[in-house]
Amino acid sequence: MMYTKRPNHMGVLVGEVISYNNNKGHVRVKLIKELNLGDSIAIKDSSCKISELMQENNNIKTANIGQVVTVGRIKGKILKGDKVYKTVSDKLNKEIIQLASKENIKRPINAKITLKENTKIKLEIEDLWSNVKLIEVEDTIVKKADNNGISVERIKEQLSKTGNTTFEINEIQVIADDNILVPISSLNSIRRSALEKLEDKLIQSFKRNKKVELDSNNENKKINSEVKVSVLLNNIKENIDYIKLTGINSMYVPFRFFLSNKGKVEEICKHFNTYLLLPAITKSNYEKLIESNLTDILKKNIKGIVVSNLSHFKILEKYKNEIKDLQLIGNYTLNITNNNTVKELENMQISKYIVPPELDKESIQSLAGNIEKEIIAYGRTLLMTSEYCAIGTYKNCNAICEKGNYKLKDRIGFEFPVYTDRVNCNNLIYNSKITSISYKDLNADSIRIDILEETQDEIQNIVNIHKKGDRLEGENYTNGNLNRVI
């Protein structure tokens, strides 16, 4: 994903060139953002670190918004009107270094060392945050010194050398006989060993004892002659008469279509059990749109809401009365991979969950519980939601993404369809192959059909085939991770 006009870091726009002195390498800039001595700037293909920053021939360290300053020295084909970008902020770098130095917080410990003649060295340490204690004994025998023995200060100095460990010594108590001989190497050895064991002991104390295991109990195995069918409309086309489709129990309609395809959506709501699907990524502007439109959307004969992100529960709290009779469905983006998660979703009033496409057959079979399980039997998997708009960058914007079909082609020729969520211009990049699997032996209550580029006849055929438990085969199809062997 590259910007077509520049291969490297572009920086932040800080101003525009007013004039340029080629002989001195001085450039006059009208600023729209702050600029500081030591910053680095780029003008087209030219760049430099600011070693001279002047205003009216006076040297300054900081220039503010709206000022006209002279920056030196920079060489290149620089013209009036060229944009000036800050590529390195000296001020920001210093703040980062300062913050990084504070991030290396060490755990305080107390130490007590016992050095008695003709006995082994004994070191006791305690982590002050958790009160976890540890005793370490060194095989070295403390001996009487012939002359001057080791001092208490030297003993404390060696024990304080915690280096790159996660600990720092808060207090050291030394209990020692007078005039004793202790090798420095032995003090270093017992310190290292004790700190390593204390770290291991702390790590073990934070580990969860509860294991998440796959449920191999087949008591919940379902025998389905025919399952329910849900259809997700990733794309709504004006030339498709959706109400003529048969064999469908539910329709999932993404939030953005309630804003842009109101006529078609109202038809769908009247004819099918329709569910509002909230997107997995909702930034502040998206959340505001949801909150400002949700009340009206819920009046359109909506049967339920597909929750795709945990933050959606927070949003929906404000609409308890409006949604009390609606069904909540957990989308696969909630990462439902074990029965502990299924139980938590049940506690959160979720009545059906959609199995993530990453799971293999054994993992899908093991999922059970008191709520319905739905698998994605057909469709292109959404591989990426990208903040970067490849279409807008390549073609310039003006809603060009709504006027054609776009794909990304990889090095071996596979094509990945690209669509745009126009609410905040995210690119939705779909898999080049279409997943098609049979629900048989997967203990599913229902299946989901994801529609993107299919025609009306193709949609009906896909529903009929997968409802019987069959699948589509060929070079355009994949069974995804279903038969993956770990």
N, C-alpha and C positions, 0 to 999 in steps of 0.2 A: 504494500500500500504506500505509494509514493506520490509526492507533490510533483506535478509534471514540469514546473518552472524552476525548481531548485532542488538539488540532490542532498543538501546538507541542512543543518540547523539554521532556520531563517531568523529567529530572534523576535523581539517585540518592537513594533513600530514606535519610534520615539520622536520623529520629526521629519523635516523636509529641507533639502539643500536650497539655500538662498544664493550663494555664490561660492566659487572655488578658485583658490590661488594655486595653480599647478606648480609654480616654481618653489613655493614654500611648503606645499602639501597641506595648506590650511583650508578648511571648509567651514563656511558659516551656515548654521543650522537654526531653524525656527522650531522650538521644542513643543511637543504635545505631551511629553512625559519627562520625569526627572532623569538627569544624567549626572554621573559622578566621575571624578578623576579615578582612573584605574579600571573603568568599564571598558568593554570591547564593543566596537560597532562595525557594521557592514553596510556598504553602499554598493549595490549591484555585486560585481565580482571582487570589489576591493574591501579590505578590512584592516583594522588596527586596534591596538590597545591604547586608550586615551592617556597620553603622557603630558599633554598640554590642553588646558581648558580655560578659555579666556572670555571675558565680557568687557568690551570697550577697552582692550589692551591691559586689563587687570586680570591677573591669575586668580582663579577661583577653584574651589574643591567640589562644589555642588551647584548645579544649574537646575532651575525649576521650570514648571510648565509655563509656556508663553514667552520665555526669554529667548533672545537671539544670542547664540554663543559661537565662538570660534574653536574648532577642534583641530588638533594636529597630532601627528602628521600622518597623512594618508595619501597614497598614490593611486592613480588609475584614471579611467575615462569617466570623470564625474561631471554631471551637468546640473544646471539649475532645475529644480523640481524633482530630482531623484529622491526616493524615500530612504530614510536612515533608520536602521534597525539596531537595537541593542542585543548583542549575542551573549554577552557575559556581564553579569551584575556583580561588581566588586563588593558592594554592600551586602547583597544577598548571600554571596559566597562566605563572607565573614560570619554572617548570622548562622549559616548552616554549620560551619565549623564549630561555632560556639555551642549550638544545640547538640551537635554530635558528641562533643566532649562531655556534655551533661547526661547524655543518654546512657553512658557506660556506668551505670549505678552498681556499686558493689554491695554485697551482703555483709553486715558487720558481725564479727564473731569474737568471742572471748576465749582465751587460751590459758591453760594452767599446765606447767611443765614441772615434773618432779625428777630431781637429779640427786640420788643418794649413792654414796660410795659402795661399790661392790654389788650394785643392782642395775637392772636394765632401765633405760630411759623410758619415761612414761609421759605421754602428752594427752591432755583432755581438752576438747574444744566444744563450743556450743554456738549454734546459729541463733542469733538474738531475735530474728524475725519469727522463727518457728519453734524455738526452744529445743530443737533436735540436737542431741548430744552424741559424742563419739569419743572413745578412748583408744589410743594407739600406743603400742609398745614396740620399742626398737631393741634389737638383739644386742646392741653394743652395751658393754658393761662400763659403768662409770668408775673411774680409777682416781686414786690420790695423785696429785701433781707433785713432782719433785721440787719444783720452784713455785712460781706464781701460776695459779690456776685460771680458768676462764672466768671472765667477769659477768655479772648479771646483765650489764648493758649490752655486751656482745651476744649473749644468749637471746635477748629481746630483739636485737638487730636482725639476727638470722631468722627468727620465727616470723618477723614482720614482712619478710620478702615474699609476699603473695603473688607478685608479678601479674601475669595475664589471667589468673584465676578469677572466679566470680566473688571472691571474698577479700575483705580487708580486716586487719586486726584492730579491734576496739580497745582491748585491755589484755595484758599478759601478766600472769602471776607466776613467779619463779620460786619454787621451793627447792633449795639446794644446800648441800654441805659446803663448808668452806674449803677453799684450795683444792678444787677437783679438776680432773682432766677429761674433757669431752671433745671428740673430733668434730670440727665444723661440718664435715661431710655427713656425720650421723644426724646432726640437727637439721640439715637440709633434707635428708632422706625421710626423717619422721614427719617433718612439716608437709612435704609433698604427698606422702602416703596418706596422712590424716585428711588433708584437704580433698584429695581425690575420693576417698571413701565417704566423706561428709557430703560431697556433691552427689554421689550415687545414691546415698541414703535419702537426700532431699528429693531427688528425682522420683525415687520409688514411692515416697510419701504422697506425691502429687498424681500418681497414676491411678486411673479408675480401675476398680476390681471387676466391675460389671463388663462382661463381654457381649458384643453384638453378634449373634449367631444366626445363620440361615435356618429357617424352620423347615425341617425335612418331613414333618408330619403331613401325611396325605389325607387326613380326615376332612380337610377343607376343600378337597378336590371337587370341582364342579363338573357335572356332565351336562353339556349344553348341546341340544340339537340345533339351536339357532340363537345367536346372541343379539342384544340390542346394538344399534348402529348410531354413532354420533358422527357428524360431518363438521369439520373445521374449515371455514371459508377464509383462507389466507388471501384470497383475491375475489372481488365481486365484479362480475361482468354484466354490462347492460344487456347483452344479447343472449343471456341465459335466463330461461323461465324456471326459476328454482322451485316454484310451487308445484310444478309437474313431476318433480322427482319423487320416487316412491321407495318404500322400504327403509326410511330414515326415521329414527325415533327422536333425535335431538340435533339442533344446529348450534354450533359455536361461532359467534360473530365477534371479531376483534373490535375493540373500543373505537378505533379511528373511523370505522365505517358508519358508526352511528352519527358521526359528524359530517361525512362527505357523501354517503350513499343512502340518504334517509329514506327515499322512496322504496328502493329495493329492500332495505332492512325492514321497513314496516310490513311489506308483503310477507317476508320470511317469518316475522314475529307472529303474524296472524295465522300462518299455515302450519308452523312447526313449534315444538317446544324449544324455544330459543334462549341461549345463554350468552350473557355478555362476557367476553374474554378480555381480561386485563393483561397488558403487556408485561413481560418479565422485567423490563428496565423502565422505570418511571422516575425521571428527574423532576425537580420542583415545578417546572412549567407544565409537565404532563400531569402531575398530581393536582395542580390547580384546575386544569381542564376537566379532569375526572370529577373533582368535587363540585365544580360549577355546573356540570351536565348530568351527573348521576341521578339526581331526583327526576328529571325529565325522562331519562332513559328507562328508569324503573317503571314508568307509567306505560311503556310500550309492550305490555303483555310478556314481560321477561319472566322466565321460569327460574332462573338462577344466575350465579356468577362464577366464572372460572378464575380462581385466585392463582397468580403466577409468581408472586413474591411475598415474603412474610410481611413486608411493609403494608401490603394491601389490607391485612387484618386491622391495622391501625386506622387506615382510611375508612374502612367499613364500620368501625365503632360508632362513627357519627351518624350512621343510618340504621341503627338497630331496629327502629320501628318499621322503616320501609322494607327491610330485608328479612324480617323475622319469619315470613312464610316462604322465603326463597331457598333453593337448594344451593349449597356451596360445594364446588368441585375443586380439588387440588390438582393443579397442572403439574406436568412432569418436571418443570423447572424448580419445584420445591425439593428436588433430589430425594425422591422416595425410594430408598434402596434396601430397607429392612423393616421388620415388623414393629420395632420400637417406634419408628417414624409413623407407620400406619396408625398405631395406637394413639400417638400424640395428635395426629390429624383428626382422629375420631373424637378426642377430647375437645378439639377446637371446632366441633360441629361440622366438619367436612363429611359429606355423605358419599362421595365418590372420589377416587384418586386415579391419576393417569400415570402409568408406568414409564419411567425414563427409557428412552431408546438405547441407552448405553448398556442396559442389563442383558445378560445371556439367558438362555432358556431355564437353566437350573435356578438362577436368582429370581426370575419372574414366577416360576412355579412355587417358590418358597414364600412368596408374599401372600399373606392371608389377613383375616380380620373381619370385623362386623360391618365394614363399609364396602361398597362396590369397587371392583378393580377393572380398569379399562386399559387396554393396550392399543398402541398406535399400529394398526395393521397395514396402513398404506399412506404414502406421502413422501415428499422431499423433506428431509430433516433440516431445520434451521441451524446452520453451522455457526453463524456469527451475526451479532448485532453491532454494527460499526458506527462510531461517532463520525468517522471520516466519510464524506460523501464522494465516492469514486465517480459517480455520474455527473454531479455538479462541477467537480474539478475538471473533468475531461471535456465537458460540453458547455460549461458555464451554466448557471442555474436557470431562472425563469420557469421553474416547474417542468423542466425538460423530461424529468423522470416519469411524468404522467403521460407522455406522448410517444412512448415507444417501449420496446423490450430490450433489456440489457443483460449481459452476461460477462463474467470473468472467465478467461480461458487460461488453464494452467499449462505447464511446459510440455505435457504429453497430450494436450488437446481436449481434455475434459472441460465442459462448460458449466459454470455455476451461476444460476439465475440470480439477478440482483434486483430487489425491489426497495422502495423507500417508504418509510413511515413518515408521512408529511407533517405529523404533529410536531416533531422536533428534528426532522430530516435525518433520521438514522437510516443507514443502509442495512437491509435484511438480506443476507447471503445464504442461499440454499444449496443443498448437496447436488452434485451433478447426477447422481444415481437416485432412483426412486426406491424407497424401502417398500417391500411387499412381503408380508408373512401371514401364515395361517394361525388363527387363534386356538386351534385344536391342541390339547395337552397343556395349555397355559393357564387353566383355571380362571378364565376371564368372564366377567359378567357382561362386558360390552366391548366393542371395538371402536376405534376412532379412524376416520378417513380424512386425511389432510389434503385439501384441494388447493391448487395454485394456478396451473395453466390449462387444466383439462376442459374439454367442451362438455356440453350438456349430455350428449350421448355417452361420452367417456365416463362421466361421473356416475351415471346410472349403471353402466356395465361394471365399473369398479365396485360399487355398492353390492350388486348382485353376486359377484364372484366372491368377495370377502365375507359376505353374510353367510355363505354356504361353508365357509372354512377353507376355501381354496385360496391360491395366491397367483400373482402374475409372474412369469418367468421370461428371461431373455437378457440381452446385453445391457438394457437400460434399467434393470432392476437388481436389487440387492436384498438379502435378508438381514443386513446390518450386523449387529453383534449377537444375534440369536444363537448361532452355533459356534460362537467363539470359545476357544479352549484356553483357560488361564494357566 
